[in-house]
């Protein structure tokens, strides 16, 4: 019971982001994920192309 009470007390102290901030942060995460996916895709394609040239 002591643990549950301390969790409840801590949750009262937490400051939650506003809807506007949450939306902004979510968009940053999505944009960053897309950028990294494209970057890794291009790098993968380039490395495969180099290996194909070396093997032939």
CHARMM-style PDB file with segment names, atoms N, HN, CA, C and O in Angstrom:
ATOM      1  N   UNK     1       0.817  -1.204   0.000  1.00  0.00      PROA
ATOM      2  CA  UNK     1       0.000   0.000   0.000  1.00  0.00      PROA
ATOM      3  C   UNK     1       0.852   1.255   0.000  1.00  0.00      PROA
ATOM      4  O   UNK     1       0.491   2.255  -0.621  1.00  0.00      PROA
ATOM      5  N   UNK     2       1.973   1.210   0.688  1.00  0.00      PROA
ATOM      6  HN  UNK     2       2.267   0.398   1.193  1.00  0.00      PROA
ATOM      7  CA  UNK     2       2.828   2.374   0.753  1.00  0.00      PROA
ATOM      8  C   UNK     2       3.333   2.743  -0.648  1.00  0.00      PROA
ATOM      9  O   UNK     2       3.413   3.919  -1.003  1.00  0.00      PROA
ATOM     10  N   UNK     3       3.669   1.716  -1.431  1.00  0.00      PROA
ATOM     11  HN  UNK     3       3.604   0.761  -1.142  1.00  0.00      PROA
ATOM     12  CA  UNK     3       4.148   1.965  -2.787  1.00  0.00      PROA
ATOM     13  C   UNK     3       3.080   2.659  -3.625  1.00  0.00      PROA
ATOM     14  O   UNK     3       3.377   3.621  -4.333  1.00  0.00      PROA
ATOM     15  N   UNK     4       1.851   2.184  -3.553  1.00  0.00      PROA
ATOM     16  HN  UNK     4       1.610   1.402  -2.978  1.00  0.00      PROA
ATOM     17  CA  UNK     4       0.756   2.766  -4.335  1.00  0.00      PROA
ATOM     18  C   UNK     4       0.519   4.211  -3.918  1.00  0.00      PROA
ATOM     19  O   UNK     4       0.295   5.073  -4.768  1.00  0.00      PROA
ATOM     20  N   UNK     5       0.564   4.478  -2.641  1.00  0.00      PROA
ATOM     21  HN  UNK     5       0.746   3.778  -1.951  1.00  0.00      PROA
ATOM     22  CA  UNK     5       0.393   5.864  -2.173  1.00  0.00      PROA
ATOM     23  C   UNK     5       1.499   6.770  -2.693  1.00  0.00      PROA
ATOM     24  O   UNK     5       1.242   7.904  -3.097  1.00  0.00      PROA
ATOM     25  N   UNK     6       2.731   6.268  -2.683  1.00  0.00      PROA
ATOM     26  HN  UNK     6       2.940   5.347  -2.355  1.00  0.00      PROA
ATOM     27  CA  UNK     6       3.837   7.096  -3.178  1.00  0.00      PROA
ATOM     28  C   UNK     6       3.716   7.326  -4.686  1.00  0.00      PROA
ATOM     29  O   UNK     6       4.073   8.395  -5.181  1.00  0.00      PROA
ATOM     30  N   UNK     7       3.221   6.339  -5.407  1.00  0.00      PROA
ATOM     31  HN  UNK     7       2.931   5.471  -5.005  1.00  0.00      PROA
ATOM     32  CA  UNK     7       3.000   6.520  -6.846  1.00  0.00      PROA
ATOM     33  C   UNK     7       1.930   7.578  -7.079  1.00  0.00      PROA
ATOM     34  O   UNK     7       2.098   8.449  -7.933  1.00  0.00      PROA
ATOM     35  N   UNK     8       0.860   7.516  -6.349  1.00  0.00      PROA
ATOM     36  HN  UNK     8       0.723   6.809  -5.655  1.00  0.00      PROA
ATOM     37  CA  UNK     8      -0.215   8.507  -6.483  1.00  0.00      PROA
ATOM     38  C   UNK     8       0.303   9.900  -6.155  1.00  0.00      PROA
ATOM     39  O   UNK     8      -0.013  10.858  -6.860  1.00  0.00      PROA
ATOM     40  N   UNK     9       1.092  10.024  -5.096  1.00  0.00      PROA
ATOM     41  HN  UNK     9       1.348   9.246  -4.523  1.00  0.00      PROA
ATOM     42  CA  UNK     9       1.676  11.320  -4.735  1.00  0.00      PROA
ATOM     43  C   UNK     9       2.584  11.850  -5.833  1.00  0.00      PROA
ATOM     44  O   UNK     9       2.555  13.041  -6.144  1.00  0.00      PROA
ATOM     45  N   UNK    10       3.386  10.978  -6.421  1.00  0.00      PROA
ATOM     46  HN  UNK    10       3.409  10.011  -6.168  1.00  0.00      PROA
ATOM     47  CA  UNK    10       4.286  11.405  -7.499  1.00  0.00      PROA
ATOM     48  C   UNK    10       3.497  11.827  -8.741  1.00  0.00      PROA
ATOM     49  O   UNK    10       3.864  12.794  -9.409  1.00  0.00      PROA
ATOM     50  N   UNK    11       2.424  11.112  -9.050  1.00  0.00      PROA
ATOM     51  HN  UNK    11       2.126  10.327  -8.507  1.00  0.00      PROA
ATOM     52  CA  UNK    11       1.622  11.446 -10.232  1.00  0.00      PROA
ATOM     53  C   UNK    11       0.941  12.808 -10.078  1.00  0.00      PROA
ATOM     54  O   UNK    11       0.650  13.464 -11.079  1.00  0.00      PROA
ATOM     55  N   UNK    12       0.688  13.236  -8.860  1.00  0.00      PROA
ATOM     56  HN  UNK    12       0.924  12.703  -8.047  1.00  0.00      PROA
ATOM     57  CA  UNK    12       0.111  14.558  -8.631  1.00  0.00      PROA
ATOM     58  C   UNK    12       1.123  15.662  -8.912  1.00  0.00      PROA
ATOM     59  O   UNK    12       0.741  16.786  -9.236  1.00  0.00      PROA
ATOM     60  N   UNK    13       2.412  15.348  -8.790  1.00  0.00      PROA
ATOM     61  HN  UNK    13       2.723  14.435  -8.527  1.00  0.00      PROA
ATOM     62  CA  UNK    13       3.472  16.332  -9.005  1.00  0.00      PROA
ATOM     63  C   UNK    13       3.805  16.487 -10.495  1.00  0.00      PROA
ATOM     64  O   UNK    13       4.295  17.533 -10.920  1.00  0.00      PROA
ATOM     65  N   UNK    14       3.540  15.453 -11.272  1.00  0.00      PROA
ATOM     66  HN  UNK    14       3.142  14.603 -10.927  1.00  0.00      PROA
ATOM     67  CA  UNK    14       3.898  15.449 -12.699  1.00  0.00      PROA
ATOM     68  C   UNK    14       3.210  16.600 -13.421  1.00  0.00      PROA
ATOM     69  O   UNK    14       2.026  16.861 -13.210  1.00  0.00      PROA
ATOM     70  N   UNK    15       3.967  17.282 -14.274  1.00  0.00      PROA
ATOM     71  HN  UNK    15       4.929  17.070 -14.445  1.00  0.00      PROA
ATOM     72  CA  UNK    15       3.373  18.316 -15.127  1.00  0.00      PROA
ATOM     73  C   UNK    15       3.225  17.738 -16.527  1.00  0.00      PROA
ATOM     74  O   UNK    15       4.210  17.356 -17.158  1.00  0.00      PROA
ATOM     75  N   UNK    16       2.002  17.676 -17.002  1.00  0.00      PROA
ATOM     76  HN  UNK    16       1.201  17.986 -16.490  1.00  0.00      PROA
ATOM     77  CA  UNK    16       1.711  17.099 -18.303  1.00  0.00      PROA
ATOM     78  C   UNK    16       1.752  18.190 -19.362  1.00  0.00      PROA
ATOM     79  O   UNK    16       1.390  19.334 -19.087  1.00  0.00      PROA
ATOM     80  N   UNK    17       2.192  17.847 -20.579  1.00  0.00      PROA
ATOM     81  HN  UNK    17       2.486  16.918 -20.802  1.00  0.00      PROA
ATOM     82  CA  UNK    17       2.264  18.858 -21.640  1.00  0.00      PROA
ATOM     83  C   UNK    17       0.867  19.256 -22.107  1.00  0.00      PROA
ATOM     84  O   UNK    17      -0.096  18.499 -21.983  1.00  0.00      PROA
ATOM     85  N   UNK    18       0.793  20.462 -22.645  1.00  0.00      PROA
ATOM     86  HN  UNK    18       1.575  21.076 -22.745  1.00  0.00      PROA
ATOM     87  CA  UNK    18      -0.477  20.913 -23.201  1.00  0.00      PROA
ATOM     88  C   UNK    18      -0.722  20.186 -24.529  1.00  0.00      PROA
ATOM     89  O   UNK    18       0.178  19.543 -25.068  1.00  0.00      PROA
ATOM     90  N   UNK    19      -1.948  20.295 -25.046  1.00  0.00      PROA
ATOM     91  HN  UNK    19      -2.680  20.818 -24.608  1.00  0.00      PROA
ATOM     92  CA  UNK    19      -2.255  19.649 -26.318  1.00  0.00      PROA
ATOM     93  C   UNK    19      -1.386  20.201 -27.435  1.00  0.00      PROA
ATOM     94  O   UNK    19      -0.938  19.461 -28.310  1.00  0.00      PROA
ATOM     95  N   UNK    20      -1.151  21.505 -27.398  1.00  0.00      PROA
ATOM     96  HN  UNK    20      -1.515  22.106 -26.687  1.00  0.00      PROA
ATOM     97  CA  UNK    20      -0.327  22.134 -28.430  1.00  0.00      PROA
ATOM     98  C   UNK    20       1.110  21.608 -28.373  1.00  0.00      PROA
ATOM     99  O   UNK    20       1.690  21.285 -29.410  1.00  0.00      PROA
ATOM    100  N   UNK    21       1.680  21.522 -27.186  1.00  0.00      PROA
ATOM    101  HN  UNK    21       1.209  21.784 -26.344  1.00  0.00      PROA
ATOM    102  CA  UNK    21       3.050  21.024 -27.038  1.00  0.00      PROA
ATOM    103  C   UNK    21       3.132  19.545 -27.404  1.00  0.00      PROA
ATOM    104  O   UNK    21       4.096  19.113 -28.036  1.00  0.00      PROA
ATOM    105  N   UNK    22       2.128  18.774 -27.013  1.00  0.00      PROA
ATOM    106  HN  UNK    22       1.344  19.125 -26.500  1.00  0.00      PROA
ATOM    107  CA  UNK    22       2.101  17.351 -27.332  1.00  0.00      PROA
ATOM    108  C   UNK    22       2.047  17.141 -28.836  1.00  0.00      PROA
ATOM    109  O   UNK    22       2.747  16.278 -29.366  1.00  0.00      PROA
ATOM    110  N   UNK    23       1.225  17.918 -29.530  1.00  0.00      PROA
ATOM    111  HN  UNK    23       0.656  18.619 -29.100  1.00  0.00      PROA
ATOM    112  CA  UNK    23       1.113  17.833 -30.987  1.00  0.00      PROA
ATOM    113  C   UNK    23       2.450  18.192 -31.643  1.00  0.00      PROA
ATOM    114  O   UNK    23       2.892  17.520 -32.574  1.00  0.00      PROA
ATOM    115  N   UNK    24       3.079  19.246 -31.154  1.00  0.00      PROA
ATOM    116  HN  UNK    24       2.719  19.792 -30.397  1.00  0.00      PROA
ATOM    117  CA  UNK    24       4.365  19.682 -31.703  1.00  0.00      PROA
ATOM    118  C   UNK    24       5.432  18.603 -31.505  1.00  0.00      PROA
ATOM    119  O   UNK    24       6.166  18.279 -32.439  1.00  0.00      PROA
ATOM    120  N   UNK    25       5.518  18.056 -30.312  1.00  0.00      PROA
ATOM    121  HN  UNK    25       4.921  18.319 -29.554  1.00  0.00      PROA
ATOM    122  CA  UNK    25       6.509  17.016 -30.024  1.00  0.00      PROA
ATOM    123  C   UNK    25       6.261  15.759 -30.863  1.00  0.00      PROA
ATOM    124  O   UNK    25       7.204  15.130 -31.342  1.00  0.00      PROA
ATOM    125  N   UNK    26       4.991  15.400 -31.036  1.00  0.00      PROA
ATOM    126  HN  UNK    26       4.224  15.911 -30.647  1.00  0.00      PROA
ATOM    127  CA  UNK    26       4.646  14.232 -31.842  1.00  0.00      PROA
ATOM    128  C   UNK    26       5.073  14.431 -33.290  1.00  0.00      PROA
ATOM    129  O   UNK    26       5.611  13.513 -33.909  1.00  0.00      PROA
ATOM    130  N   UNK    27       4.838  15.619 -33.834  1.00  0.00      PROA
ATOM    131  HN  UNK    27       4.401  16.364 -33.331  1.00  0.00      PROA
ATOM    132  CA  UNK    27       5.249  15.903 -35.206  1.00  0.00      PROA
ATOM    133  C   UNK    27       6.769  15.852 -35.362  1.00  0.00      PROA
ATOM    134  O   UNK    27       7.278  15.386 -36.381  1.00  0.00      PROA
ATOM    135  N   UNK    28       7.483  16.327 -34.358  1.00  0.00      PROA
ATOM    136  HN  UNK    28       7.070  16.706 -33.530  1.00  0.00      PROA
ATOM    137  CA  UNK    28       8.947  16.265 -34.416  1.00  0.00      PROA
ATOM    138  C   UNK    28       9.410  14.805 -34.454  1.00  0.00      PROA
ATOM    139  O   UNK    28      10.315  14.464 -35.214  1.00  0.00      PROA
ATOM    140  N   UNK    29       8.802  13.956 -33.649  1.00  0.00      PROA
ATOM    141  HN  UNK    29       8.067  14.234 -33.031  1.00  0.00      PROA
ATOM    142  CA  UNK    29       9.169  12.544 -33.629  1.00  0.00      PROA
ATOM    143  C   UNK    29       8.863  11.891 -34.973  1.00  0.00      PROA
ATOM    144  O   UNK    29       9.684  11.134 -35.490  1.00  0.00      PROA
ATOM    145  N   UNK    30       7.692  12.175 -35.546  1.00  0.00      PROA
ATOM    146  HN  UNK    30       7.025  12.790 -35.126  1.00  0.00      PROA
ATOM    147  CA  UNK    30       7.320  11.594 -36.838  1.00  0.00      PROA
ATOM    148  C   UNK    30       8.253  12.074 -37.938  1.00  0.00      PROA
ATOM    149  O   UNK    30       8.716  11.272 -38.749  1.00  0.00      PROA
ATOM    150  N   UNK    31       8.534  13.378 -37.977  1.00  0.00      PROA
ATOM    151  HN  UNK    31       8.157  14.029 -37.318  1.00  0.00      PROA
ATOM    152  CA  UNK    31       9.435  13.925 -38.992  1.00  0.00      PROA
ATOM    153  C   UNK    31      10.830  13.329 -38.877  1.00  0.00      PROA
ATOM    154  O   UNK    31      11.438  12.966 -39.883  1.00  0.00      PROA
ATOM    155  N   UNK    32      11.335  13.227 -37.658  1.00  0.00      PROA
ATOM    156  HN  UNK    32      10.840  13.521 -36.840  1.00  0.00      PROA
ATOM    157  CA  UNK    32      12.659  12.656 -37.452  1.00  0.00      PROA
ATOM    158  C   UNK    32      12.697  11.196 -37.882  1.00  0.00      PROA
ATOM    159  O   UNK    32      13.677  10.750 -38.480  1.00  0.00      PROA
ATOM    160  N   UNK    33      11.647  10.455 -37.585  1.00  0.00      PROA
ATOM    161  HN  UNK    33      10.852  10.817 -37.099  1.00  0.00      PROA
ATOM    162  CA  UNK    33      11.579   9.046 -37.984  1.00  0.00      PROA
ATOM    163  C   UNK    33      11.593   8.909 -39.493  1.00  0.00      PROA
ATOM    164  O   UNK    33      12.275   8.035 -40.027  1.00  0.00      PROA
ATOM    165  N   UNK    34      10.851   9.759 -40.188  1.00  0.00      PROA
ATOM    166  HN  UNK    34      10.297  10.469 -39.754  1.00  0.00      PROA
ATOM    167  CA  UNK    34      10.812   9.714 -41.650  1.00  0.00      PROA
ATOM    168  C   UNK    34      12.176  10.069 -42.233  1.00  0.00      PROA
ATOM    169  O   UNK    34      12.646   9.410 -43.160  1.00  0.00      PROA
ATOM    170  N   UNK    35      12.809  11.103 -41.697  1.00  0.00      PROA
ATOM    171  HN  UNK    35      12.427  11.639 -40.944  1.00  0.00      PROA
ATOM    172  CA  UNK    35      14.129  11.509 -42.190  1.00  0.00      PROA
ATOM    173  C   UNK    35      15.141  10.378 -42.022  1.00  0.00      PROA
ATOM    174  O   UNK    35      15.897  10.077 -42.945  1.00  0.00      PROA
ATOM    175  N   UNK    36      15.154   9.749 -40.840  1.00  0.00      PROA
ATOM    176  HN  UNK    36      14.539   9.994 -40.090  1.00  0.00      PROA
ATOM    177  CA  UNK    36      16.088   8.646 -40.624  1.00  0.00      PROA
ATOM    178  C   UNK    36      15.766   7.451 -41.510  1.00  0.00      PROA
ATOM    179  O   UNK    36      16.684   6.795 -42.001  1.00  0.00      PROA
ATOM    180  N   UNK    37      14.486   7.150 -41.730  1.00  0.00      PROA
ATOM    181  HN  UNK    37      13.740   7.683 -41.331  1.00  0.00      PROA
ATOM    182  CA  UNK    37      14.106   6.031 -42.591  1.00  0.00      PROA
ATOM    183  C   UNK    37      14.601   6.273 -44.018  1.00  0.00      PROA
ATOM    184  O   UNK    37      15.142   5.367 -44.651  1.00  0.00      PROA
ATOM    185  N   UNK    38      14.416   7.485 -44.519  1.00  0.00      PROA
ATOM    186  HN  UNK    38      13.976   8.222 -44.005  1.00  0.00      PROA
ATOM    187  CA  UNK    38      14.889   7.813 -45.870  1.00  0.00      PROA
ATOM    188  C   UNK    38      16.409   7.744 -45.922  1.00  0.00      PROA
ATOM    189  O   UNK    38      16.977   7.185 -46.861  1.00  0.00      PROA
ATOM    190  N   UNK    39      17.067   8.310 -44.917  1.00  0.00      PROA
ATOM    191  HN  UNK    39      16.606   8.764 -44.155  1.00  0.00      PROA
ATOM    192  CA  UNK    39      18.528   8.309 -44.887  1.00  0.00      PROA
ATOM    193  C   UNK    39      19.076   6.879 -44.876  1.00  0.00      PROA
ATOM    194  O   UNK    39      19.995   6.565 -45.632  1.00  0.00      PROA
ATOM    195  N   UNK    40      18.525   6.023 -44.034  1.00  0.00      PROA
ATOM    196  HN  UNK    40      17.779   6.279 -43.419  1.00  0.00      PROA
ATOM    197  CA  UNK    40      18.996   4.639 -43.980  1.00  0.00      PROA
ATOM    198  C   UNK    40      18.661   3.885 -45.258  1.00  0.00      PROA
ATOM    199  O   UNK    40      19.435   3.032 -45.692  1.00  0.00      PROA
ATOM    200  N   UNK    41      17.516   4.189 -45.867  1.00  0.00      PROA
ATOM    201  HN  UNK    41      16.888   4.882 -45.515  1.00  0.00      PROA
ATOM    202  CA  UNK    41      17.164   3.568 -47.143  1.00  0.00      PROA
ATOM    203  C   UNK    41      18.149   3.932 -48.240  1.00  0.00      PROA
ATOM    204  O   UNK    41      18.570   3.070 -49.011  1.00  0.00      PROA
ATOM    205  N   UNK    42      18.517   5.201 -48.313  1.00  0.00      PROA
ATOM    206  HN  UNK    42      18.175   5.902 -47.687  1.00  0.00      PROA
ATOM    207  CA  UNK    42      19.484   5.651 -49.321  1.00  0.00      PROA
ATOM    208  C   UNK    42      20.853   5.024 -49.055  1.00  0.00      PROA
ATOM    209  O   UNK    42      21.523   4.571 -49.982  1.00  0.00      PROA
ATOM    210  N   UNK    43      21.262   5.001 -47.796  1.00  0.00      PROA
ATOM    211  HN  UNK    43      20.718   5.369 -47.042  1.00  0.00      PROA
ATOM    212  CA  UNK    43      22.554   4.396 -47.459  1.00  0.00      PROA
ATOM    213  C   UNK    43      22.555   2.903 -47.797  1.00  0.00      PROA
ATOM    214  O   UNK    43      23.550   2.397 -48.315  1.00  0.00      PROA
ATOM    215  N   UNK    44      21.482   2.203 -47.521  1.00  0.00      PROA
ATOM    216  HN  UNK    44      20.674   2.614 -47.100  1.00  0.00      PROA
ATOM    217  CA  UNK    44      21.373   0.784 -47.829  1.00  0.00      PROA
ATOM    218  C   UNK    44      21.459   0.556 -49.327  1.00  0.00      PROA
ATOM    219  O   UNK    44      22.160  -0.346 -49.785  1.00  0.00      PROA
ATOM    220  N   UNK    45      20.747   1.371 -50.089  1.00  0.00      PROA
ATOM    221  HN  UNK    45      20.177   2.104 -49.717  1.00  0.00      PROA
ATOM    222  CA  UNK    45      20.771   1.255 -51.548  1.00  0.00      PROA
ATOM    223  C   UNK    45      22.187   1.498 -52.081  1.00  0.00      PROA
ATOM    224  O   UNK    45      22.660   0.766 -52.950  1.00  0.00      PROA
ATOM    225  N   UNK    46      22.858   2.525 -51.559  1.00  0.00      PROA
ATOM    226  HN  UNK    46      22.473   3.120 -50.852  1.00  0.00      PROA
ATOM    227  CA  UNK    46      24.211   2.852 -52.017  1.00  0.00      PROA
ATOM    228  C   UNK    46      25.189   1.724 -51.689  1.00  0.00      PROA
ATOM    229  O   UNK    46      26.008   1.352 -52.530  1.00  0.00      PROA
ATOM    230  N   UNK    47      25.111   1.187 -50.494  1.00  0.00      PROA
ATOM    231  HN  UNK    47      24.446   1.489 -49.811  1.00  0.00      PROA
ATOM    232  CA  UNK    47      26.020   0.100 -50.110  1.00  0.00      PROA
ATOM    233  C   UNK    47      25.762  -1.137 -50.956  1.00  0.00      PROA
ATOM    234  O   UNK    47      26.709  -1.802 -51.376  1.00  0.00      PROA
ATOM    235  N   UNK    48      24.503  -1.456 -51.212  1.00  0.00      PROA
ATOM    236  HN  UNK    48      23.733  -0.916 -50.870  1.00  0.00      PROA
ATOM    237  CA  UNK    48      24.186  -2.599 -52.062  1.00  0.00      PROA
ATOM    238  C   UNK    48      24.722  -2.399 -53.473  1.00  0.00      PROA
ATOM    239  O   UNK    48      25.242  -3.335 -54.080  1.00  0.00      PROA
ATOM    240  N   UNK    49      24.598  -1.194 -53.992  1.00  0.00      PROA
ATOM    241  HN  UNK    49      24.176  -0.433 -53.499  1.00  0.00      PROA
ATOM    242  CA  UNK    49      25.103  -0.895 -55.337  1.00  0.00      PROA
ATOM    243  C   UNK    49      26.618  -1.081 -55.406  1.00  0.00      PROA
ATOM    244  O   UNK    49      27.135  -1.651 -56.366  1.00  0.00      PROA
ATOM    245  N   UNK    50      27.319  -0.602 -54.393  1.00  0.00      PROA
ATOM    246  HN  UNK    50      26.899  -0.139 -53.613  1.00  0.00      PROA
ATOM    247  CA  UNK    50      28.777  -0.752 -54.364  1.00  0.00      PROA
ATOM    248  C   UNK    50      29.152  -2.229 -54.303  1.00  0.00      PROA
ATOM    249  O   UNK    50      30.051  -2.671 -55.018  1.00  0.00      PROA
ATOM    250  N   UNK    51      28.474  -2.990 -53.458  1.00  0.00      PROA
ATOM    251  HN  UNK    51      27.743  -2.631 -52.876  1.00  0.00      PROA
ATOM    252  CA  UNK    51      28.781  -4.424 -53.360  1.00  0.00      PROA
ATOM    253  C   UNK    51      28.495  -5.157 -54.661  1.00  0.00      PROA
ATOM    254  O   UNK    51      29.247  -6.054 -55.043  1.00  0.00      PROA
ATOM    255  N   UNK    52      27.426  -4.791 -55.342  1.00  0.00      PROA
ATOM    256  HN  UNK    52      26.815  -4.063 -55.031  1.00  0.00      PROA
ATOM    257  CA  UNK    52      27.112  -5.419 -56.630  1.00  0.00      PROA
ATOM    258  C   UNK    52      28.200  -5.122 -57.655  1.00  0.00      PROA
ATOM    259  O   UNK    52      28.560  -5.995 -58.445  1.00  0.00      PROA
ATOM    260  N   UNK    53      28.729  -3.898 -57.652  1.00  0.00      PROA
ATOM    261  HN  UNK    53      28.437  -3.189 -57.010  1.00  0.00      PROA
ATOM    262  CA  UNK    53      29.806  -3.544 -58.572  1.00  0.00      PROA
ATOM    263  C   UNK    53      31.091  -4.310 -58.236  1.00  0.00      PROA
ATOM    264  O   UNK    53      31.811  -4.743 -59.135  1.00  0.00      PROA
ATOM    265  N   UNK    54      31.371  -4.474 -56.952  1.00  0.00      PROA
ATOM    266  HN  UNK    54      30.786  -4.122 -56.221  1.00  0.00      PROA
ATOM    267  CA  UNK    54      32.582  -5.181 -56.531  1.00  0.00      PROA
ATOM    268  C   UNK    54      32.480  -6.662 -56.871  1.00  0.00      PROA
ATOM    269  O   UNK    54      33.458  -7.261 -57.320  1.00  0.00      PROA
ATOM    270  N   UNK    55      31.321  -7.253 -56.665  1.00  0.00      PROA
ATOM    271  HN  UNK    55      30.527  -6.766 -56.301  1.00  0.00      PROA
ATOM    272  CA  UNK    55      31.136  -8.691 -56.906  1.00  0.00      PROA
ATOM    273  C   UNK    55      31.213  -9.011 -58.396  1.00  0.00      PROA
ATOM    274  O   UNK    55      31.749 -10.056 -58.766  1.00  0.00      PROA
ATOM    275  N   UNK    56      30.697  -8.147 -59.253  1.00  0.00      PROA
ATOM    276  HN  UNK    56      30.261  -7.299 -58.952  1.00  0.00      PROA
ATOM    277  CA  UNK    56      30.722  -8.409 -60.702  1.00  0.00      PROA
ATOM    278  C   UNK    56      32.041  -8.169 -61.266  1.00  0.00      PROA
ATOM    279  OT1 UNK    56      32.238  -8.340 -62.469  1.00  0.00      PROA
TER     280      UNK     56
END
